[in-house]
Amino acid sequence: MKPIILLLTGFILGIIVTLLVFINIFPSMMISTKESMYGFTETVDMIDSSSTANRWAVLKIIDLGRRMNNAGYEDAPRVKVIELCHAENTYNVLKNEDDMFISAIMPCRMAVQEKSNGKVFISRMNIDLMSRFFSPNVKKVMSGVALDDENILRDIVKSE
């Protein structure tokens, strides 16, 4: 009876440790943040032009800093969210009714933030990692999106 209790205890502890590691590490893997080589405004402008050059449409640039300022937060940080769309990728996902739920995370977004030290960072969803959890169709499209993201940011972010 003791070996079964020990085995069961070890199994349960293994599950708990795995869950704790997953809960603590996975969220930081979901978002990729890289430092820009440029200032805030120049970074936003460069993402805009690089997106267009890579056949992506910039749907909207949302100035979160201005929205916070307008709400009375005078010390609001500079943050802009850039919404991007690629019509072919969107079509290739949404043409399959079983994949339409993915529209909840569409369009793609990149956020540009200026920290208090003046450094500028770009955050975006880790599309490559996310793609592994979806259907083969979504995975295929999102893999291409991940490559496009890298191409859009290639000349903007600092290399690691």
C-alpha positions as a Markdown table, in Angstrom:
| # | Residue | x | y | z |
|---|---|---|---|---|
| 1 | Met | 0.0 | 0.0 | 0.0 |
| 2 | Lys | 2.9 | 2.4 | 0.8 |
| 3 | Pro | 4.4 | 2.2 | -2.7 |
| 4 | Ile | 1.0 | 3.2 | -4.2 |
| 5 | Ile | 0.7 | 6.1 | -1.9 |
| 6 | Leu | 4.2 | 7.3 | -2.6 |
| 7 | Leu | 3.7 | 6.9 | -6.4 |
| 8 | Leu | 0.4 | 8.8 | -6.2 |
| 9 | Thr | 1.9 | 11.5 | -4.0 |
| 10 | Gly | 4.8 | 11.9 | -6.5 |
| 11 | Phe | 2.4 | 12.0 | -9.4 |
| 12 | Ile | 0.3 | 14.7 | -7.8 |
| 13 | Leu | 3.4 | 16.8 | -6.8 |
| 14 | Gly | 4.7 | 16.5 | -10.4 |
| 15 | Ile | 1.4 | 17.9 | -11.7 |
| 16 | Ile | 1.5 | 20.7 | -9.2 |
| 17 | Val | 5.1 | 21.7 | -10.0 |
| 18 | Thr | 4.3 | 21.5 | -13.7 |
| 19 | Leu | 1.3 | 23.7 | -13.3 |
| 20 | Leu | 3.3 | 26.2 | -11.2 |
| 21 | Val | 6.0 | 26.4 | -13.8 |
| 22 | Phe | 3.5 | 26.8 | -16.6 |
| 23 | Ile | 1.6 | 29.5 | -14.8 |
| 24 | Asn | 4.8 | 31.5 | -14.0 |
| 25 | Ile | 6.6 | 31.1 | -17.3 |
| 26 | Phe | 4.0 | 30.8 | -20.0 |
| 27 | Pro | 2.5 | 34.3 | -19.7 |
| 28 | Ser | 5.9 | 36.0 | -20.2 |
| 29 | Met | 6.3 | 33.8 | -23.3 |
| 30 | Met | 3.0 | 34.9 | -24.8 |
| 31 | Ile | 4.1 | 38.5 | -25.4 |
| 32 | Ser | 7.4 | 39.3 | -27.2 |
| 33 | Thr | 8.9 | 42.7 | -26.3 |
| 34 | Lys | 12.0 | 44.1 | -28.0 |
| 35 | Glu | 13.8 | 47.4 | -27.7 |
| 36 | Ser | 13.5 | 49.8 | -30.6 |
| 37 | Met | 16.6 | 51.5 | -32.1 |
| 38 | Tyr | 14.6 | 54.7 | -32.5 |
| 39 | Gly | 12.6 | 57.2 | -30.6 |
| 40 | Phe | 8.9 | 56.8 | -29.9 |
| 41 | Thr | 7.4 | 58.8 | -32.8 |
| 42 | Glu | 10.0 | 57.5 | -35.3 |
| 43 | Thr | 9.3 | 53.9 | -34.2 |
| 44 | Val | 5.6 | 54.2 | -34.7 |
| 45 | Asp | 6.2 | 55.8 | -38.2 |
| 46 | Met | 8.6 | 53.1 | -39.2 |
| 47 | Ile | 6.3 | 50.3 | -38.2 |
| 48 | Asp | 3.6 | 52.0 | -40.2 |
| 49 | Ser | 5.7 | 52.3 | -43.4 |
| 50 | Ser | 7.4 | 48.9 | -42.9 |
| 51 | Ser | 4.0 | 47.2 | -42.6 |
| 52 | Thr | 2.8 | 48.8 | -45.8 |
| 53 | Ala | 6.0 | 47.7 | -47.6 |
| 54 | Asn | 5.3 | 44.2 | -46.4 |
| 55 | Arg | 1.8 | 44.2 | -47.8 |
| 56 | Trp | 0.0 | 44.8 | -44.5 |
| 57 | Ala | -2.5 | 47.5 | -43.9 |
| 58 | Val | -2.4 | 49.7 | -40.8 |
| 59 | Leu | -6.0 | 49.9 | -39.8 |
| 60 | Lys | -5.6 | 52.2 | -36.9 |
| 61 | Ile | -3.1 | 53.7 | -34.5 |
| 62 | Ile | -4.6 | 54.1 | -31.1 |
| 63 | Asp | -2.9 | 56.7 | -28.9 |
| 64 | Leu | -3.5 | 55.3 | -25.4 |
| 65 | Gly | -1.4 | 58.0 | -23.8 |
| 66 | Arg | -3.6 | 60.7 | -25.2 |
| 67 | Arg | -6.7 | 58.8 | -24.1 |
| 68 | Met | -5.4 | 58.7 | -20.6 |
| 69 | Asn | -4.4 | 62.4 | -20.7 |
| 70 | Asn | -7.9 | 63.3 | -21.9 |
| 71 | Ala | -9.3 | 61.3 | -18.9 |
| 72 | Gly | -7.3 | 63.4 | -16.5 |
| 73 | Tyr | -4.1 | 61.3 | -16.0 |
| 74 | Glu | -1.5 | 63.9 | -16.6 |
| 75 | Asp | 1.4 | 61.6 | -16.0 |
| 76 | Ala | 0.2 | 59.0 | -18.5 |
| 77 | Pro | 3.0 | 57.1 | -20.3 |
| 78 | Arg | 3.4 | 57.3 | -24.1 |
| 79 | Val | 1.9 | 54.2 | -25.6 |
| 80 | Lys | 0.4 | 53.6 | -29.1 |
| 81 | Val | -1.2 | 50.4 | -30.3 |
| 82 | Ile | -0.9 | 49.7 | -34.0 |
| 83 | Glu | -3.6 | 47.5 | -35.6 |
| 84 | Leu | -2.5 | 45.6 | -38.6 |
| 85 | Cys | -4.4 | 43.5 | -41.1 |
| 86 | His | -3.4 | 41.3 | -44.1 |
| 87 | Ala | -6.5 | 40.6 | -46.2 |
| 88 | Glu | -5.2 | 37.3 | -47.6 |
| 89 | Asn | -4.3 | 35.9 | -44.2 |
| 90 | Thr | -7.6 | 37.1 | -42.7 |
| 91 | Tyr | -9.5 | 35.4 | -45.5 |
| 92 | Asn | -7.5 | 32.2 | -45.2 |
| 93 | Val | -8.4 | 31.9 | -41.6 |
| 94 | Leu | -12.0 | 33.1 | -41.6 |
| 95 | Lys | -13.1 | 31.2 | -44.7 |
| 96 | Asn | -13.2 | 28.1 | -42.5 |
| 97 | Glu | -16.2 | 28.4 | -40.1 |
| 98 | Asp | -14.5 | 26.2 | -37.5 |
| 99 | Asp | -11.6 | 28.8 | -37.3 |
| 100 | Met | -13.8 | 31.9 | -37.1 |
| 101 | Phe | -13.4 | 32.1 | -33.3 |
| 102 | Ile | -9.8 | 33.3 | -33.9 |
| 103 | Ser | -11.3 | 36.6 | -35.0 |
| 104 | Ala | -11.4 | 37.5 | -31.3 |
| 105 | Ile | -7.6 | 38.2 | -31.5 |
| 106 | Met | -7.7 | 39.9 | -34.9 |
| 107 | Pro | -6.5 | 42.2 | -36.2 |
| 108 | Cys | -2.8 | 41.8 | -35.2 |
| 109 | Arg | -1.5 | 44.4 | -32.9 |
| 110 | Met | 1.9 | 45.9 | -32.0 |
| 111 | Ala | 2.3 | 48.2 | -29.0 |
| 112 | Val | 5.0 | 50.9 | -28.8 |
| 113 | Gln | 5.8 | 52.1 | -25.3 |
| 114 | Glu | 8.2 | 54.7 | -24.1 |
| 115 | Lys | 9.6 | 53.9 | -20.6 |
| 116 | Ser | 10.5 | 56.5 | -18.0 |
| 117 | Asn | 14.2 | 56.2 | -19.0 |
| 118 | Gly | 13.4 | 57.2 | -22.6 |
| 119 | Lys | 13.9 | 53.8 | -24.1 |
| 120 | Val | 11.3 | 52.6 | -26.5 |
| 121 | Phe | 9.9 | 49.1 | -26.7 |
| 122 | Ile | 7.7 | 47.2 | -29.1 |
| 123 | Ser | 5.4 | 44.4 | -27.7 |
| 124 | Arg | 3.4 | 42.0 | -29.7 |
| 125 | Met | 1.8 | 38.6 | -29.3 |
| 126 | Asn | 4.2 | 35.7 | -29.8 |
| 127 | Ile | 2.3 | 34.4 | -32.9 |
| 128 | Asp | 4.7 | 31.5 | -33.4 |
| 129 | Leu | 4.0 | 30.1 | -30.0 |
| 130 | Met | 0.3 | 30.8 | -30.1 |
| 131 | Ser | -0.1 | 29.1 | -33.5 |
| 132 | Arg | 0.8 | 25.7 | -32.0 |
| 133 | Phe | -2.5 | 25.6 | -30.1 |
| 134 | Phe | -4.8 | 25.9 | -33.1 |
| 135 | Ser | -6.0 | 24.0 | -36.1 |
| 136 | Pro | -3.6 | 23.1 | -38.9 |
| 137 | Asn | -5.1 | 25.9 | -41.1 |
| 138 | Val | -4.7 | 28.6 | -38.4 |
| 139 | Lys | -1.3 | 27.3 | -37.5 |
| 140 | Lys | -0.2 | 27.6 | -41.2 |
| 141 | Val | -1.5 | 31.1 | -41.5 |
| 142 | Met | -0.1 | 32.3 | -38.2 |
| 143 | Ser | 3.3 | 30.8 | -39.0 |
| 144 | Gly | 3.4 | 33.1 | -42.0 |
| 145 | Val | 2.2 | 36.0 | -39.8 |
| 146 | Ala | 5.1 | 35.4 | -37.4 |
| 147 | Leu | 7.6 | 35.7 | -40.3 |
| 148 | Asp | 5.9 | 38.8 | -41.5 |
| 149 | Asp | 6.2 | 40.3 | -38.0 |
| 150 | Glu | 9.9 | 39.7 | -38.0 |
| 151 | Asn | 10.3 | 41.3 | -41.5 |
| 152 | Ile | 8.3 | 44.3 | -40.4 |
| 153 | Leu | 10.4 | 44.9 | -37.4 |
| 154 | Arg | 13.8 | 43.7 | -38.8 |
| 155 | Asp | 15.3 | 47.2 | -39.2 |
| 156 | Ile | 13.5 | 48.7 | -36.2 |
| 157 | Val | 14.3 | 46.5 | -33.2 |
| 158 | Lys | 17.7 | 46.0 | -31.6 |
| 159 | Ser | 19.2 | 42.6 | -32.5 |
| 160 | Glu | 19.7 | 40.2 | -29.6 |
